[in-house]
């Protein structure tokens, strides 16, 4: 996707960015686990299942994590109109200073999966009805693929503004339109803005802010209840650029910082991949001496923490390290990690990754 479709000249914006004092901190959070996220998962979309007991705990943990990192005062909150996001928001805000500025917006609702909505993703009957498992997978993973539309006879039909179906591209367009027209226009210097929404709507904002190439957008994985923080200009609605910002050919500039904790790090086992900012946060966590390079010992320690210390980890970590270390320097740079770690994980430990 090219963001020029939204009338933005990124070069001009980079030259005109104002200092951090004229920015806000934007916190993006996907809701806690819902009953339909649990395995086997369903096409949820605009359906409204509640949080699981685990999802409730995730949301509470996230609230405590934000408070522990100094986010005790949230100035504005935007959430979707779906209960799983609303409940997550309420739980996150427990213990924070009282806030009355909470906006519910259907524009932040999850992507609409059309006639697939409410069915299990691996439902053989569904695949047979709509042309095979490959067709269903294409609808899930390709940026412009549109699911078969539902009609008024569908058990989960909703009237407008609910669409009848959406591609990931269509979902991203409505989310970014709302971001630009209804959120950016209200930003005030030094505010802390919280958006609690869904996998595809948070993915849309992350992809937009990080200028992720269209082919890479479906590969961005958004874990439940792991905060990602962006410094955003109050005028452009785009990230404030730092000299330390890393650029790489695969994912583009990265600006967000994922906030990890002992509790939420465990949930990342199925969500390695996607935007460079996500992988950069993992890299930074593993880079114990903060020198911008991962040694074999640091890589082994970090990967063992992710996978658990076991015979499988010990047997493959050396092979993985050598494949990620593209320049044979015996250390792994951030660029090597971002460009190759996901591919190597898919080769050696495919069960670690969320398909």
VEXZABA-579010 format. One record per residue (C-alpha): residue number from 0; y, x, z. Coordinates in nm, 4 decimals, padded with zeros to 6 digits. Each point is the difference from the previous one (the first is absolute). Layout:
# VEXZABA-579010
<i->NUM | c2->Y | c1->X | c3->Z>
...
//
This chain:
# VEXZABA-579010
<i->0 | c2->00.0000 | c1->00.0000 | c3->00.0000>
<i->1 | c2->00.3500 | c1->00.1211 | c3->-00.0770>
<i->2 | c2->00.2629 | c1->-00.0993 | c3->00.2522>
<i->3 | c2->00.2611 | c1->00.0047 | c3->-00.2761>
<i->4 | c2->-00.1015 | c1->-00.3644 | c3->-00.0579>
<i->5 | c2->00.1969 | c1->-00.0777 | c3->00.3156>
<i->6 | c2->00.3145 | c1->00.1543 | c3->-00.1469>
<i->7 | c2->-00.0143 | c1->00.3175 | c3->00.2089>
<i->8 | c2->00.1084 | c1->00.3427 | c3->-00.1129>
<i->9 | c2->-00.1855 | c1->00.2249 | c3->00.2418>
<i->10 | c2->00.1845 | c1->00.3156 | c3->-00.0970>
<i->11 | c2->00.3368 | c1->-00.1581 | c3->00.0730>
<i->12 | c2->-00.1281 | c1->-00.1301 | c3->00.3313>
<i->13 | c2->-00.1261 | c1->00.3415 | c3->00.1040>
<i->14 | c2->00.3418 | c1->00.1478 | c3->-00.0638>
<i->15 | c2->00.1780 | c1->-00.2733 | c3->00.1910>
<i->16 | c2->-00.2275 | c1->-00.0251 | c3->00.3066>
<i->17 | c2->00.1920 | c1->-00.0215 | c3->00.3259>
<i->18 | c2->-00.0935 | c1->00.1856 | c3->00.3206>
<i->19 | c2->-00.2520 | c1->-00.1339 | c3->00.2490>
<i->20 | c2->00.2782 | c1->-00.1615 | c3->00.2045>
<i->21 | c2->00.0342 | c1->-00.2491 | c3->-00.2860>
<i->22 | c2->-00.3687 | c1->-00.0811 | c3->-00.0057>
<i->23 | c2->-00.2476 | c1->-00.2210 | c3->00.1806>
<i->24 | c2->-00.3507 | c1->00.0641 | c3->00.1211>
<i->25 | c2->-00.2415 | c1->-00.2277 | c3->-00.1817>
<i->26 | c2->-00.3384 | c1->-00.0605 | c3->00.1675>
<i->27 | c2->-00.2727 | c1->-00.1446 | c3->-00.2222>
<i->28 | c2->-00.3136 | c1->-00.1473 | c3->00.1603>
<i->29 | c2->-00.2949 | c1->-00.1897 | c3->-00.1418>
<i->30 | c2->-00.1261 | c1->-00.2753 | c3->00.2300>
<i->31 | c2->-00.2992 | c1->00.0493 | c3->00.2300>
<i->32 | c2->-00.3516 | c1->-00.0685 | c3->-00.1200>
<i->33 | c2->-00.0588 | c1->-00.3650 | c3->-00.0885>
<i->34 | c2->-00.3284 | c1->-00.1875 | c3->00.0072>
<i->35 | c2->-00.0126 | c1->00.0219 | c3->-00.3784>
<i->36 | c2->00.0614 | c1->00.3774 | c3->-00.0009>
<i->37 | c2->-00.3215 | c1->00.0488 | c3->00.1957>
<i->38 | c2->-00.3061 | c1->00.0928 | c3->-00.2054>
<i->39 | c2->-00.0963 | c1->-00.1606 | c3->-00.2298>
<i->40 | c2->00.3623 | c1->-00.0581 | c3->-00.0883>
<i->41 | c2->00.1531 | c1->-00.2865 | c3->-00.1962>
<i->42 | c2->00.2834 | c1->-00.0340 | c3->-00.2468>
<i->43 | c2->00.2541 | c1->-00.1145 | c3->00.2571>
<i->44 | c2->00.3329 | c1->-00.0201 | c3->-00.1803>
<i->45 | c2->00.2045 | c1->-00.2986 | c3->00.1194>
<i->46 | c2->-00.2843 | c1->-00.1388 | c3->00.2124>
<i->47 | c2->00.0715 | c1->00.0142 | c3->00.3702>
<i->48 | c2->-00.2876 | c1->00.1364 | c3->00.2117>
<i->49 | c2->00.0807 | c1->00.1162 | c3->00.3559>
<i->50 | c2->-00.0208 | c1->00.3511 | c3->00.1405>
<i->51 | c2->-00.3300 | c1->00.1199 | c3->00.1378>
<i->52 | c2->-00.0191 | c1->00.1150 | c3->00.3625>
<i->53 | c2->00.0162 | c1->00.3521 | c3->-00.1423>
<i->54 | c2->00.3062 | c1->-00.0899 | c3->-00.2053>
<i->55 | c2->00.1755 | c1->-00.1279 | c3->00.3112>
<i->56 | c2->-00.0710 | c1->00.3292 | c3->00.1777>
<i->57 | c2->00.1224 | c1->00.1958 | c3->-00.3039>
<i->58 | c2->00.3317 | c1->-00.1853 | c3->00.0091>
<i->59 | c2->00.0421 | c1->00.0553 | c3->00.3750>
<i->60 | c2->-00.0819 | c1->00.3700 | c3->-00.0376>
<i->61 | c2->00.2541 | c1->00.0287 | c3->-00.2818>
<i->62 | c2->00.2721 | c1->-00.1509 | c3->00.2174>
<i->63 | c2->-00.0742 | c1->00.2518 | c3->00.2752>
<i->64 | c2->-00.0087 | c1->00.2825 | c3->-00.2557>
<i->65 | c2->00.3452 | c1->-00.0903 | c3->-00.1360>
<i->66 | c2->00.1436 | c1->-00.0188 | c3->00.3502>
<i->67 | c2->-00.1566 | c1->00.3350 | c3->00.0849>
<i->68 | c2->00.1671 | c1->00.1532 | c3->-00.3061>
<i->69 | c2->00.3419 | c1->-00.1304 | c3->00.1010>
<i->70 | c2->00.0154 | c1->-00.3239 | c3->-00.1997>
<i->71 | c2->00.0851 | c1->-00.2200 | c3->00.2976>
<i->72 | c2->00.2791 | c1->-00.1809 | c3->-00.1824>
<i->73 | c2->-00.0770 | c1->-00.1760 | c3->-00.3293>
<i->74 | c2->00.3141 | c1->-00.1432 | c3->-00.1604>
<i->75 | c2->-00.1481 | c1->-00.2166 | c3->-00.2760>
<i->76 | c2->-00.3471 | c1->-00.1221 | c3->-00.0781>
<i->77 | c2->-00.1322 | c1->-00.1351 | c3->-00.3290>
<i->78 | c2->-00.3451 | c1->-00.1493 | c3->-00.0233>
<i->79 | c2->-00.1981 | c1->-00.2147 | c3->-00.2375>
<i->80 | c2->-00.0517 | c1->-00.3692 | c3->00.0619>
<i->81 | c2->-00.3731 | c1->00.0479 | c3->00.0636>
<i->82 | c2->-00.1337 | c1->-00.0255 | c3->00.3536>
<i->83 | c2->-00.1818 | c1->00.3349 | c3->00.0047>
<i->84 | c2->00.3303 | c1->00.1775 | c3->-00.0626>
<i->85 | c2->00.1940 | c1->-00.2237 | c3->00.2388>
<i->86 | c2->-00.2530 | c1->00.0510 | c3->00.2797>
<i->87 | c2->-00.0011 | c1->00.3757 | c3->-00.0589>
<i->88 | c2->00.3799 | c1->00.0044 | c3->00.0167>
<i->89 | c2->00.0037 | c1->-00.1888 | c3->00.3284>
<i->90 | c2->-00.2537 | c1->00.2365 | c3->00.1570>
<i->91 | c2->00.1769 | c1->00.3125 | c3->-00.1250>
<i->92 | c2->00.3317 | c1->-00.1149 | c3->00.1450>
<i->93 | c2->-00.1415 | c1->-00.0585 | c3->00.3494>
<i->94 | c2->00.1750 | c1->00.2455 | c3->00.2294>
<i->95 | c2->00.2836 | c1->00.0717 | c3->-00.2435>
<i->96 | c2->00.3541 | c1->-00.1129 | c3->00.0678>
<i->97 | c2->00.0348 | c1->-00.3714 | c3->-00.0822>
<i->98 | c2->00.0843 | c1->-00.0663 | c3->-00.3642>
<i->99 | c2->00.1138 | c1->-00.3229 | c3->-00.1587>
<i->100 | c2->00.0514 | c1->00.1298 | c3->-00.3538>
<i->101 | c2->-00.3465 | c1->-00.0742 | c3->-00.1429>
<i->102 | c2->-00.0289 | c1->-00.1235 | c3->-00.3579>
<i->103 | c2->-00.3132 | c1->-00.1613 | c3->-00.1441>
<i->104 | c2->-00.0202 | c1->00.0307 | c3->-00.3780>
<i->105 | c2->-00.2667 | c1->-00.1290 | c3->-00.2356>
<i->106 | c2->00.1093 | c1->00.2751 | c3->-00.2379>
<i->107 | c2->-00.1782 | c1->00.2438 | c3->00.2348>
<i->108 | c2->-00.3247 | c1->-00.1983 | c3->-00.0110>
<i->109 | c2->-00.3123 | c1->00.1734 | c3->-00.1238>
<i->110 | c2->-00.0811 | c1->00.0157 | c3->-00.3709>
<i->111 | c2->-00.1344 | c1->-00.3340 | c3->-00.1257>
<i->112 | c2->-00.3557 | c1->00.0379 | c3->-00.1314>
<i->113 | c2->-00.0085 | c1->-00.3265 | c3->-00.1929>
<i->114 | c2->-00.3377 | c1->-00.1680 | c3->-00.0352>
<i->115 | c2->-00.1689 | c1->00.2914 | c3->00.1795>
<i->116 | c2->00.1830 | c1->-00.0781 | c3->00.3222>
<i->117 | c2->-00.2264 | c1->-00.0897 | c3->00.2904>
<i->118 | c2->-00.3171 | c1->00.1456 | c3->-00.1562>
<i->119 | c2->-00.1905 | c1->00.3112 | c3->00.1047>
<i->120 | c2->00.0954 | c1->00.2998 | c3->-00.2113>
<i->121 | c2->-00.3651 | c1->00.0780 | c3->-00.0783>
<i->122 | c2->-00.0986 | c1->-00.3600 | c3->-00.0717>
<i->123 | c2->-00.2515 | c1->00.0134 | c3->-00.2877>
<i->124 | c2->00.0723 | c1->-00.3603 | c3->-00.0985>
<i->125 | c2->00.3697 | c1->00.0814 | c3->-00.0277>
<i->126 | c2->-00.0757 | c1->00.2985 | c3->-00.2224>
<i->127 | c2->-00.2265 | c1->-00.2084 | c3->-00.2214>
<i->128 | c2->00.2593 | c1->-00.2761 | c3->-00.0352>
<i->129 | c2->00.2824 | c1->00.2347 | c3->-00.1046>
<i->130 | c2->-00.1761 | c1->00.2531 | c3->-00.2190>
<i->131 | c2->-00.1801 | c1->00.2476 | c3->00.2216>
<i->132 | c2->00.0559 | c1->00.2383 | c3->00.2907>
<i->133 | c2->00.2047 | c1->00.2345 | c3->-00.2212>
<i->134 | c2->00.2489 | c1->-00.2779 | c3->-00.0692>
<i->135 | c2->00.0398 | c1->-00.0692 | c3->00.3723>
<i->136 | c2->00.0428 | c1->00.3713 | c3->00.0702>
<i->137 | c2->00.2613 | c1->00.0250 | c3->-00.2756>
<i->138 | c2->00.1942 | c1->-00.2878 | c3->00.1541>
<i->139 | c2->-00.0085 | c1->00.1755 | c3->00.3372>
<i->140 | c2->00.0895 | c1->00.3501 | c3->-00.1151>
<i->141 | c2->00.2041 | c1->-00.0083 | c3->-00.3206>
<i->142 | c2->00.3746 | c1->-00.0262 | c3->00.0359>
<i->143 | c2->00.0594 | c1->-00.2637 | c3->-00.2693>
<i->144 | c2->-00.3261 | c1->-00.1964 | c3->00.0190>
<i->145 | c2->00.0567 | c1->-00.3688 | c3->00.0834>
<i->146 | c2->-00.2712 | c1->-00.1982 | c3->00.1844>
<i->147 | c2->-00.1062 | c1->-00.3350 | c3->-00.1482>
<i->148 | c2->00.2567 | c1->-00.2576 | c3->00.1158>
<i->149 | c2->-00.0879 | c1->-00.2699 | c3->00.2496>
<i->150 | c2->00.0831 | c1->-00.3655 | c3->-00.0557>
<i->151 | c2->00.0714 | c1->-00.2910 | c3->00.2314>
<i->152 | c2->-00.3720 | c1->-00.0627 | c3->00.0510>
<i->153 | c2->-00.0471 | c1->00.3403 | c3->00.1643>
<i->154 | c2->-00.0736 | c1->-00.0320 | c3->00.3756>
<i->155 | c2->00.2788 | c1->00.2479 | c3->00.0788>
<i->156 | c2->00.2618 | c1->-00.1327 | c3->-00.2414>
<i->157 | c2->00.3583 | c1->00.0121 | c3->00.1255>
<i->158 | c2->00.3041 | c1->-00.1475 | c3->-00.1765>
<i->159 | c2->00.2927 | c1->00.2170 | c3->-00.1139>
<i->160 | c2->00.1373 | c1->00.2478 | c3->00.0883>
<i->161 | c2->-00.3667 | c1->00.1070 | c3->00.0091>
<i->162 | c2->-00.0949 | c1->00.1335 | c3->-00.3443>
<i->163 | c2->-00.3267 | c1->-00.0941 | c3->-00.1682>
<i->164 | c2->-00.0986 | c1->00.3663 | c3->-00.0368>
<i->165 | c2->00.1562 | c1->00.3485 | c3->00.0122>
<i->166 | c2->-00.0691 | c1->00.3470 | c3->-00.1283>
<i->167 | c2->00.0928 | c1->00.2908 | c3->00.2239>
<i->168 | c2->00.2967 | c1->00.0578 | c3->-00.2323>
<i->169 | c2->00.1225 | c1->-00.3586 | c3->00.0455>
<i->170 | c2->-00.0375 | c1->00.0272 | c3->00.3773>
<i->171 | c2->00.1957 | c1->00.3248 | c3->00.0020>
<i->172 | c2->00.2791 | c1->-00.1520 | c3->-00.2063>
<i->173 | c2->00.0575 | c1->-00.2903 | c3->00.2414>
<i->174 | c2->-00.0156 | c1->00.2284 | c3->00.3058>
<i->175 | c2->00.2485 | c1->00.2518 | c3->-00.1393>
<i->176 | c2->00.2317 | c1->-00.2789 | c3->-00.1145>
<i->177 | c2->00.0058 | c1->-00.1288 | c3->00.3588>
<i->178 | c2->00.0468 | c1->00.3532 | c3->00.1360>
<i->179 | c2->00.3005 | c1->00.0627 | c3->-00.2228>
<i->180 | c2->00.1658 | c1->-00.3407 | c3->00.0201>
<i->181 | c2->-00.0733 | c1->-00.1135 | c3->00.3557>
<i->182 | c2->-00.0633 | c1->00.3092 | c3->00.2125>
<i->183 | c2->00.1986 | c1->00.2904 | c3->-00.1451>
<i->184 | c2->00.3154 | c1->-00.2121 | c3->-00.0129>
<i->185 | c2->-00.0167 | c1->-00.0524 | c3->00.3791>
<i->186 | c2->-00.0641 | c1->00.3604 | c3->00.1096>
<i->187 | c2->00.2327 | c1->00.1494 | c3->00.2622>
<i->188 | c2->00.0251 | c1->00.3699 | c3->00.0940>
<i->189 | c2->-00.2541 | c1->00.1227 | c3->00.2553>
<i->190 | c2->-00.1887 | c1->-00.3316 | c3->00.0169>
<i->191 | c2->-00.3754 | c1->00.0014 | c3->00.0491>
<i->192 | c2->-00.1628 | c1->-00.2441 | c3->-00.2437>
<i->193 | c2->-00.3593 | c1->-00.1185 | c3->00.0391>
<i->194 | c2->-00.1984 | c1->-00.1607 | c3->-00.2825>
<i->195 | c2->-00.3413 | c1->-00.1430 | c3->00.0904>
<i->196 | c2->-00.1916 | c1->-00.1238 | c3->-00.3010>
<i->197 | c2->-00.3203 | c1->00.0581 | c3->-00.1968>
<i->198 | c2->-00.1963 | c1->00.2622 | c3->-00.1862>
<i->199 | c2->00.1429 | c1->-00.0720 | c3->-00.3454>
<i->200 | c2->00.3552 | c1->-00.0784 | c3->00.1116>
<i->201 | c2->00.0286 | c1->00.3153 | c3->00.2133>
<i->202 | c2->-00.1623 | c1->00.1908 | c3->-00.2886>
<i->203 | c2->00.2729 | c1->-00.1365 | c3->-00.2283>
<i->204 | c2->00.2795 | c1->00.1311 | c3->00.2228>
<i->205 | c2->-00.1683 | c1->00.3383 | c3->00.0558>
<i->206 | c2->-00.0597 | c1->00.0432 | c3->-00.3729>
<i->207 | c2->00.3611 | c1->-00.0890 | c3->-00.0736>
<i->208 | c2->00.1540 | c1->00.2278 | c3->00.2632>
<i->209 | c2->-00.2273 | c1->00.2916 | c3->-00.0923>
<i->210 | c2->00.0345 | c1->-00.0645 | c3->-00.3757>
<i->211 | c2->-00.3766 | c1->-00.0015 | c3->-00.0497>
<i->212 | c2->-00.1231 | c1->-00.0054 | c3->-00.3585>
<i->213 | c2->-00.1374 | c1->-00.3351 | c3->-00.1160>
<i->214 | c2->-00.3513 | c1->00.1379 | c3->-00.0490>
<i->215 | c2->-00.0065 | c1->00.1258 | c3->00.3591>
<i->216 | c2->00.1335 | c1->-00.3135 | c3->00.1737>
<i->217 | c2->-00.3411 | c1->-00.1716 | c3->00.0378>
<i->218 | c2->-00.1245 | c1->00.3159 | c3->00.1760>
<i->219 | c2->00.2470 | c1->-00.0362 | c3->00.2853>
<i->220 | c2->-00.1952 | c1->-00.1179 | c3->00.3034>
<i->221 | c2->00.1875 | c1->-00.1636 | c3->00.2862>
<i->222 | c2->-00.1889 | c1->00.0069 | c3->00.3335>
<i->223 | c2->00.0368 | c1->-00.2827 | c3->00.2483>
<i->224 | c2->00.2668 | c1->00.0550 | c3->00.2665>
<i->225 | c2->00.0908 | c1->00.3632 | c3->-00.0741>
<i->226 | c2->00.3826 | c1->00.0286 | c3->-00.0118>
<i->227 | c2->00.1694 | c1->00.1872 | c3->-00.2829>
<i->228 | c2->00.3675 | c1->00.0916 | c3->00.0479>
<i->229 | c2->00.2543 | c1->00.0636 | c3->-00.2777>
<i->230 | c2->00.3651 | c1->00.1055 | c3->00.0348>
<i->231 | c2->00.1803 | c1->-00.2276 | c3->-00.2463>
<i->232 | c2->00.3573 | c1->00.0041 | c3->-00.1315>
<i->233 | c2->00.1991 | c1->-00.3129 | c3->00.0891>
<i->234 | c2->00.1580 | c1->-00.0052 | c3->-00.3478>
<i->235 | c2->-00.2835 | c1->00.0756 | c3->-00.2387>
<i->236 | c2->-00.2952 | c1->-00.1238 | c3->00.2012>
<i->237 | c2->-00.1775 | c1->00.3198 | c3->-00.1015>
<i->238 | c2->-00.1265 | c1->00.2822 | c3->00.2228>
<i->239 | c2->00.2458 | c1->00.2560 | c3->00.1278>
<i->240 | c2->-00.1078 | c1->00.3285 | c3->-00.1519>
<i->241 | c2->-00.0725 | c1->00.3030 | c3->00.2174>
<i->242 | c2->-00.0240 | c1->00.3597 | c3->-00.1124>
<i->243 | c2->-00.3527 | c1->-00.0005 | c3->00.1422>
<i->244 | c2->-00.1066 | c1->-00.2862 | c3->-00.2263>
<i->245 | c2->-00.3095 | c1->00.1011 | c3->-00.1927>
<i->246 | c2->-00.0443 | c1->-00.0780 | c3->-00.3667>
<i->247 | c2->-00.3303 | c1->00.0052 | c3->-00.1860>
<i->248 | c2->-00.1050 | c1->-00.1153 | c3->-00.3427>
<i->249 | c2->-00.2576 | c1->-00.2543 | c3->00.1127>
<i->250 | c2->00.1886 | c1->-00.2107 | c3->00.2520>
<i->251 | c2->00.3679 | c1->00.0913 | c3->-00.0399>
<i->252 | c2->00.2471 | c1->00.0622 | c3->00.2808>
<i->253 | c2->-00.1189 | c1->-00.1062 | c3->00.3448>
<i->254 | c2->00.2298 | c1->-00.1217 | c3->00.2732>
<i->255 | c2->-00.1974 | c1->-00.2080 | c3->00.2481>
<i->256 | c2->-00.1626 | c1->00.1226 | c3->00.3192>
<i->257 | c2->-00.3122 | c1->-00.1752 | c3->00.1267>
<i->258 | c2->-00.0114 | c1->-00.0140 | c3->00.3789>
<i->259 | c2->-00.3464 | c1->00.0891 | c3->00.1229>
<i->260 | c2->-00.1540 | c1->-00.0549 | c3->00.3407>
<i->261 | c2->-00.3410 | c1->00.0552 | c3->00.1521>
<i->262 | c2->-00.0682 | c1->-00.3711 | c3->-00.0476>
<i->263 | c2->00.1173 | c1->-00.0513 | c3->-00.3556>
<i->264 | c2->-00.1334 | c1->00.3313 | c3->-00.1365>
<i->265 | c2->-00.3510 | c1->-00.1428 | c3->00.0261>
<i->266 | c2->00.0985 | c1->-00.2827 | c3->-00.2331>
<i->267 | c2->00.1015 | c1->00.2462 | c3->-00.2710>
<i->268 | c2->-00.3656 | c1->00.0817 | c3->-00.0733>
<i->269 | c2->00.0001 | c1->-00.2624 | c3->-00.2751>
<i->270 | c2->00.3530 | c1->00.0560 | c3->-00.1246>
<i->271 | c2->00.0371 | c1->00.3593 | c3->-00.1149>
<i->272 | c2->00.1895 | c1->00.0008 | c3->-00.3287>
<i->273 | c2->00.3053 | c1->-00.1310 | c3->-00.1763>
<i->274 | c2->00.3554 | c1->00.1046 | c3->00.0525>
<i->275 | c2->00.0880 | c1->00.3614 | c3->00.0634>
<i->276 | c2->00.1788 | c1->-00.0881 | c3->00.3232>
<i->277 | c2->-00.3257 | c1->-00.1257 | c3->00.1504>
<i->278 | c2->-00.1869 | c1->00.3184 | c3->-00.0877>
<i->279 | c2->00.2940 | c1->00.2133 | c3->00.1108>
<i->280 | c2->-00.0144 | c1->-00.1577 | c3->00.3448>
<i->281 | c2->-00.3700 | c1->00.0870 | c3->00.0273>
<i->282 | c2->00.0704 | c1->00.3535 | c3->-00.1246>
<i->283 | c2->00.2745 | c1->00.0445 | c3->00.2588>
<i->284 | c2->-00.2332 | c1->-00.1199 | c3->00.2735>
<i->285 | c2->-00.2673 | c1->00.2518 | c3->-00.0985>
<i->286 | c2->00.2450 | c1->00.2890 | c3->-00.0502>
<i->287 | c2->-00.0100 | c1->00.1112 | c3->00.3630>
<i->288 | c2->00.2208 | c1->00.3088 | c3->-00.0366>
<i->289 | c2->00.2470 | c1->-00.1893 | c3->-00.2257>
<i->290 | c2->00.0140 | c1->00.2746 | c3->-00.2628>
<i->291 | c2->-00.0552 | c1->-00.2299 | c3->-00.2980>
<i->292 | c2->-00.3554 | c1->00.1223 | c3->-00.0640>
<i->293 | c2->-00.3393 | c1->-00.1220 | c3->00.1205>
<i->294 | c2->-00.2507 | c1->00.2650 | c3->00.0957>
<i->295 | c2->-00.3718 | c1->-00.0652 | c3->-00.0127>
<i->296 | c2->00.0026 | c1->-00.0402 | c3->00.3788>
<i->297 | c2->00.2857 | c1->-00.2540 | c3->-00.0089>
<i->298 | c2->-00.1628 | c1->-00.1923 | c3->-00.2869>
<i->299 | c2->-00.3328 | c1->-00.0069 | c3->00.1833>
<i->300 | c2->00.1616 | c1->-00.1124 | c3->00.3253>
<i->301 | c2->00.2014 | c1->-00.2779 | c3->-00.1641>
<i->302 | c2->-00.2825 | c1->-00.1269 | c3->-00.2186>
<i->303 | c2->-00.2423 | c1->00.0052 | c3->00.2940>
<i->304 | c2->00.2464 | c1->-00.2102 | c3->00.1989>
<i->305 | c2->00.0093 | c1->-00.2481 | c3->-00.2863>
<i->306 | c2->-00.3748 | c1->-00.0077 | c3->-00.0678>
<i->307 | c2->-00.1375 | c1->00.0893 | c3->00.3415>
<i->308 | c2->-00.1732 | c1->00.3242 | c3->00.0877>
<i->309 | c2->-00.3453 | c1->-00.0237 | c3->-00.1591>
<i->310 | c2->-00.2409 | c1->00.1811 | c3->-00.2286>
<i->311 | c2->00.1366 | c1->-00.1718 | c3->-00.3108>
<i->312 | c2->00.3513 | c1->00.1179 | c3->00.0753>
<i->313 | c2->-00.1132 | c1->00.3573 | c3->00.0607>
<i->314 | c2->-00.2047 | c1->00.0085 | c3->-00.3204>
<i->315 | c2->00.2706 | c1->-00.1224 | c3->-00.2382>
<i->316 | c2->00.3286 | c1->00.1197 | c3->00.1460>
<i->317 | c2->-00.0298 | c1->00.3476 | c3->-00.1529>
<i->318 | c2->-00.0730 | c1->-00.1425 | c3->-00.3452>
<i->319 | c2->00.2918 | c1->-00.2403 | c3->00.0290>
<i->320 | c2->00.2362 | c1->00.2756 | c3->00.1109>
<i->321 | c2->-00.0915 | c1->00.2167 | c3->-00.3008>
<i->322 | c2->00.0592 | c1->-00.2879 | c3->-00.2442>
<i->323 | c2->00.3367 | c1->-00.0931 | c3->00.1486>
<i->324 | c2->00.1035 | c1->00.3692 | c3->00.0075>
<i->325 | c2->00.0810 | c1->00.0133 | c3->-00.3708>
<i->326 | c2->00.1702 | c1->00.3417 | c3->00.0028>
<i->327 | c2->-00.2794 | c1->00.1702 | c3->00.2002>
<i->328 | c2->00.2474 | c1->00.1236 | c3->00.2600>
<i->329 | c2->-00.2264 | c1->-00.0964 | c3->00.2931>
<i->330 | c2->00.2725 | c1->-00.2392 | c3->00.1138>
<i->331 | c2->00.0960 | c1->-00.3479 | c3->-00.1212>
<i->332 | c2->00.3607 | c1->-00.0800 | c3->-00.0887>
<i->333 | c2->00.1556 | c1->-00.3443 | c3->00.0325>
<i->334 | c2->-00.0005 | c1->-00.0402 | c3->-00.3800>
<i->335 | c2->-00.3705 | c1->00.0854 | c3->-00.0192>
<i->336 | c2->-00.0772 | c1->-00.2404 | c3->00.2833>
<i->337 | c2->00.1940 | c1->-00.2888 | c3->-00.1531>
<i->338 | c2->-00.1329 | c1->00.0522 | c3->-00.3502>
<i->339 | c2->-00.3661 | c1->00.0671 | c3->00.0769>
<i->340 | c2->-00.1054 | c1->-00.1207 | c3->00.3459>
<i->341 | c2->-00.0577 | c1->-00.3628 | c3->-00.1041>
<i->342 | c2->-00.2066 | c1->00.1054 | c3->-00.3035>
<i->343 | c2->-00.2105 | c1->00.2369 | c3->00.2094>
<i->344 | c2->-00.0556 | c1->-00.2662 | c3->00.2660>
<i->345 | c2->-00.1228 | c1->-00.2415 | c3->-00.2650>
<i->346 | c2->-00.2469 | c1->00.2637 | c3->-00.1194>
<i->347 | c2->-00.1446 | c1->00.1085 | c3->00.3338>
<i->348 | c2->00.0521 | c1->-00.2954 | c3->00.2366>
<i->349 | c2->00.0584 | c1->-00.3147 | c3->-00.2073>
<i->350 | c2->-00.0689 | c1->-00.2244 | c3->00.3000>
<i->351 | c2->00.3119 | c1->00.1416 | c3->00.1659>
<i->352 | c2->00.2227 | c1->-00.1641 | c3->-00.2588>
<i->353 | c2->00.1022 | c1->-00.3608 | c3->-00.0413>
<i->354 | c2->-00.1056 | c1->-00.1192 | c3->-00.3447>
//
